[in-house]
Amino acid sequence: MLEKIIYTGLGAGAMLGEKIKEELAKLEEKGKIKHEDAKSFLENVEQRGREADEKGREQFKQMLREVIDELGIATKEDIARLKEELK
């Protein structure tokens, strides 16, 4: 289920990106925006998207860590620490 949510979000983002590119191309054709301005805008949008993606990934990882901790599931670090204690 989580995988479907992630792929849905990625698909929506890709569709939005394509729509933005199409609209900017139309504005360029009409002479309402310079090519350089459109390119700069797209680069800015893409950078913000990457930043939002990274932030979302970090939030997701933190959420998973909290769930694992609440459920009392041993992590790799917990197991490694226990092995060291048993030596």
Protein Blocks (a to p, Z undefined) as FASTA:
>chain_A
ZZmmmmmmmmmmmmmmmmmmmmmmmmmmnopacfklmmmmmmmmmmmmmmmmmmmmmmmm
mmmmmmmmmnopacfklmmmmmmmmZZ
